[in-house]
Amino acid sequence: MDIKQLRSFVTISETKNITKAAALLNIVQPAVSRQIHLLEEELGIELFERGRHGMHLTHEGKVLEGYARRALKEIEAAKIELTSSDGTLKGTINIGILASLSELLSVSLMRVIKKKYPEVNIKITVGYSGHLKEWLESGDIDVALIYGSVSSKFLDVQPIVREQLWLIGPHDSDLSHHQPLSLEEVSVHPLILPYAPHRLRTLIEQGFNQESCTLTIGAEINDLAVQKQLVKEGFGYTILPLVAMKNDLQQNSVKVAPINHPFFTRDIALALPNTRHISKLVHTIAQDIIYCSKVAVEVKAWLGGEWIGK
C-alpha cells in the first residue's frame, strides 16, 4: 500500500469513475486501474462495486476511505512543515467549534488567522462536544473547543472559559435575568432538551437527580437551532448558556433566568489529540483560538463567560 494507490483510491471514491479520476490525477487510465488492482490484491478484498452507473465503495472500501484520507492529510501536513524553510505558515487546518459558540467565534477566528497567515486554508466544523471529541481522536479535525476539564489518554484538554447555564423561555414568560431559580422552580416547566448521550443532557439529569427533582421533558431535539425556535414558539423551555442565545436576546425574542445551583456550570476547553504529532500550524492556531476566546470574554461578547485559562 503506497501513496499513489491511496490517492487513486480516494479520487475514484469521489468521482466514481476511473476516467475522471485519471484526468484529475493527470495520469493515464490504465495506471489508475492498476493502482486499484494492486491495492485490492494486497488487501484481499474488493474496494469498489463496478456497474453501469459508476464505481461505488463496498463496505470494506468505506472503512478504508477514512483511513486513506487521514493518511494523505498527515503526509501533506508533514511535507508542508518540512519544506516551509522561510517559516511561513501554510497548509490546511480543520477547527472544531461547539454549535453554541459558532456564531461568536467563527468570524473572529477567520479574521485573525487570515490576516496573520494568508496562506493557511481554514476549515471550521461545527458540532456537539461528543462528536467533536470523536472527530478529534480520529484525525478528522485538528483542534477543537469542547466541554470538559479533564484530559484523557486520547486528548489533552485545557479549560479556558466557565459558563453558567440559564433557563430560557419564550418572550411572554415571567422569567427575569435578575431572579435566580432553584431546580424545584425550574422543574415545573416542560423542557426542550437534546437527547442522551448529549453531555448537556447528562449534566442536567445529574443535577435534577441530585436534588430529587422531576425532569419534565417537553421534546427531545439534537439541533440547537430547532431547540431555540421551539422555545420562541412557546412549546416549552430549555437550558443553555447565555452565549447560545446572544442574537435571540438582542432581538428580544426570549427571556432568561439564572439557575441557582452549583452543578449548572460547565467548562469550555481547548482540546488537542495526544496520540499523534501536533504540527507547528496546529500549535500556532490553537494559541489564536485561545486569544480570540479571551478577547470575547473580556469585551463581554461571550455572554456569561468567565475566563479560567492561564
NORSUL-V805806 format. One record per residue. N is the residue number from 1. RES is the residue in one small letter. SS is DSSP state (H for helix, E for strand, L for the rest). PSI is psi in whole degrees, 0 to 359 (none if undefined). BURIAL is # if it has 9 or more other ideal C-beta (glycine too) atoms within 8 Angstrom, else .. Layout:
N,RES,SS,PSI,BURIAL / N,RES,SS,PSI,BURIAL
//
This chain:
1,m,L,120,. / 2,d,L,179,. / 3,i,H,319,. / 4,k,H,318,. / 5,q,H,316,# / 6,l,H,321,# / 7,r,H,317,# / 8,s,H,316,# / 9,f,H,311,# / 10,v,H,321,# / 11,t,H,320,# / 12,i,H,323,# / 13,s,H,330,# / 14,e,H,318,. / 15,t,H,337,# / 16,k,L,24,# / 17,n,L,128,# / 18,i,H,321,# / 19,t,H,315,. / 20,k,H,320,# / 21,a,H,317,# / 22,a,H,320,# / 23,a,H,317,. / 24,l,H,324,. / 25,l,H,350,# / 26,n,L,40,. / 27,i,L,166,. / 28,v,L,155,. / 29,q,H,317,. / 30,p,H,327,. / 31,a,H,321,# / 32,v,H,315,# / 33,s,H,319,# / 34,r,H,320,. / 35,q,H,316,# / 36,i,H,320,# / 37,h,H,315,. / 38,l,H,321,# / 39,l,H,315,# / 40,e,H,323,# / 41,e,H,318,. / 42,e,H,319,. / 43,l,H,342,# / 44,g,L,28,. / 45,i,L,163,. / 46,e,L,130,. / 47,l,L,337,# / 48,f,E,146,# / 49,e,E,120,. / 50,r,E,125,. / 51,g,E,184,. / 52,r,L,335,. / 53,h,L,20,. / 54,g,E,189,. / 55,m,E,125,# / 56,h,E,143,# / 57,l,E,137,# / 58,t,L,177,# / 59,h,H,316,. / 60,e,H,324,# / 61,g,H,321,# / 62,k,H,324,# / 63,v,H,315,. / 64,l,H,328,# / 65,e,H,313,# / 66,g,H,315,# / 67,y,H,319,. / 68,a,H,316,# / 69,r,H,318,# / 70,r,H,322,# / 71,a,H,315,# / 72,l,H,323,# / 73,k,H,316,# / 74,e,H,321,# / 75,i,H,317,# / 76,e,H,320,# / 77,a,H,318,# / 78,a,H,318,# / 79,k,H,315,. / 80,i,H,316,# / 81,e,H,323,# / 82,l,H,336,. / 83,t,H,358,. / 84,s,L,78,# / 85,s,L,336,. / 86,d,L,1,. / 87,g,L,358,. / 88,t,L,131,. / 89,l,L,129,# / 90,k,L,168,. / 91,g,E,187,# / 92,t,E,137,# / 93,i,E,136,# / 94,n,E,114,# / 95,i,E,128,# / 96,g,E,130,# / 97,i,E,138,# / 98,l,E,146,# / 99,a,H,322,# / 100,s,H,344,# / 101,l,H,356,# / 102,s,H,317,# / 103,e,H,326,. / 104,l,H,315,# / 105,l,H,337,# / 106,s,H,313,# / 107,v,H,316,. / 108,s,H,321,# / 109,l,H,314,# / 110,m,H,318,# / 111,r,H,313,. / 112,v,H,312,# / 113,i,H,317,# / 114,k,H,327,# / 115,k,H,319,. / 116,k,H,324,. / 117,y,L,77,# / 118,p,L,341,. / 119,e,L,5,. / 120,v,E,131,# / 121,n,E,124,. / 122,i,E,131,# / 123,k,E,136,. / 124,i,E,123,# / 125,t,E,121,# / 126,v,E,135,# / 127,g,E,178,# / 128,y,L,160,# / 129,s,H,315,# / 130,g,H,318,# / 131,h,H,317,. / 132,l,H,320,# / 133,k,H,315,# / 134,e,H,315,. / 135,w,H,327,# / 136,l,H,317,# / 137,e,H,323,# / 138,s,H,348,. / 139,g,L,6,# / 140,d,L,331,# / 141,i,L,163,# / 142,d,L,327,. / 143,v,E,152,# / 144,a,E,155,# / 145,l,E,120,# / 146,i,E,173,# / 147,y,E,142,# / 148,g,L,161,# / 149,s,L,4,. / 150,v,L,127,. / 151,s,L,160,. / 152,s,L,183,. / 153,k,L,348,. / 154,f,L,334,. / 155,l,E,140,# / 156,d,E,125,. / 157,v,E,131,# / 158,q,E,102,# / 159,p,E,137,# / 160,i,E,329,# / 161,v,E,138,# / 162,r,E,133,# / 163,e,E,141,# / 164,q,E,147,# / 165,l,E,142,# / 166,w,E,153,# / 167,l,E,128,# / 168,i,E,129,# / 169,g,E,170,# / 170,p,E,165,# / 171,h,L,330,. / 172,d,L,10,. / 173,s,L,170,. / 174,d,L,22,. / 175,l,L,149,# / 176,s,L,134,. / 177,h,L,352,# / 178,h,L,354,. / 179,q,L,97,. / 180,p,L,148,. / 181,l,E,143,# / 182,s,L,166,. / 183,l,H,329,# / 184,e,H,321,. / 185,e,H,324,. / 186,v,H,325,# / 187,s,L,345,# / 188,v,L,349,. / 189,h,L,136,# / 190,p,L,130,# / 191,l,E,138,# / 192,i,E,109,# / 193,l,E,157,# / 194,p,L,154,# / 195,y,L,156,. / 196,a,L,147,. / 197,p,L,34,. / 198,h,L,135,# / 199,r,H,319,# / 200,l,H,319,# / 201,r,H,317,# / 202,t,H,316,# / 203,l,H,316,# / 204,i,H,316,# / 205,e,H,319,# / 206,q,H,319,# / 207,g,H,316,# / 208,f,H,319,# / 209,n,H,322,. / 210,q,H,325,. / 211,e,L,6,# / 212,s,L,40,. / 213,c,L,150,# / 214,t,L,130,. / 215,l,L,112,# / 216,t,L,114,# / 217,i,E,120,. / 218,g,E,325,# / 219,a,E,156,# / 220,e,E,116,. / 221,i,L,123,# / 222,n,L,49,. / 223,d,L,114,. / 224,l,H,317,. / 225,a,H,316,. / 226,v,H,320,. / 227,q,H,312,# / 228,k,H,321,# / 229,q,H,322,. / 230,l,H,323,# / 231,v,H,313,# / 232,k,H,331,# / 233,e,L,359,. / 234,g,L,19,. / 235,f,L,351,# / 236,g,L,195,# / 237,y,E,169,# / 238,t,E,173,# / 239,i,E,120,# / 240,l,E,163,# / 241,p,E,154,# / 242,l,H,326,# / 243,v,H,331,# / 244,a,H,345,# / 245,m,H,15,# / 246,k,H,306,# / 247,n,H,324,. / 248,d,H,323,# / 249,l,H,321,# / 250,q,H,327,. / 251,q,L,359,. / 252,n,L,38,. / 253,s,L,356,. / 254,v,E,167,# / 255,k,E,155,# / 256,v,E,156,# / 257,a,E,137,# / 258,p,E,149,# / 259,i,E,121,# / 260,n,L,77,. / 261,h,L,128,# / 262,p,L,339,. / 263,f,L,335,. / 264,f,L,57,# / 265,t,E,159,# / 266,r,E,151,# / 267,d,E,136,# / 268,i,E,134,# / 269,a,E,149,# / 270,l,E,128,# / 271,a,E,137,# / 272,l,E,146,# / 273,p,E,144,# / 274,n,L,17,. / 275,t,L,4,. / 276,r,L,166,. / 277,h,L,134,. / 278,i,L,118,. / 279,s,L,165,# / 280,k,H,321,. / 281,l,H,311,# / 282,v,H,316,# / 283,h,H,317,# / 284,t,H,314,# / 285,i,H,327,# / 286,a,H,320,# / 287,q,H,326,. / 288,d,H,326,# / 289,i,H,317,# / 290,i,H,316,# / 291,y,H,311,# / 292,c,H,322,# / 293,s,H,316,# / 294,k,H,317,# / 295,v,H,318,# / 296,a,H,323,# / 297,v,H,315,# / 298,e,H,323,. / 299,v,L,6,. / 300,k,L,23,. / 301,a,L,330,# / 302,w,L,86,# / 303,l,L,130,# / 304,g,L,8,# / 305,g,E,137,# / 306,e,E,124,. / 307,w,E,125,# / 308,i,L,7,. / 309,g,L,169,# / 310,k,L,none,.
//
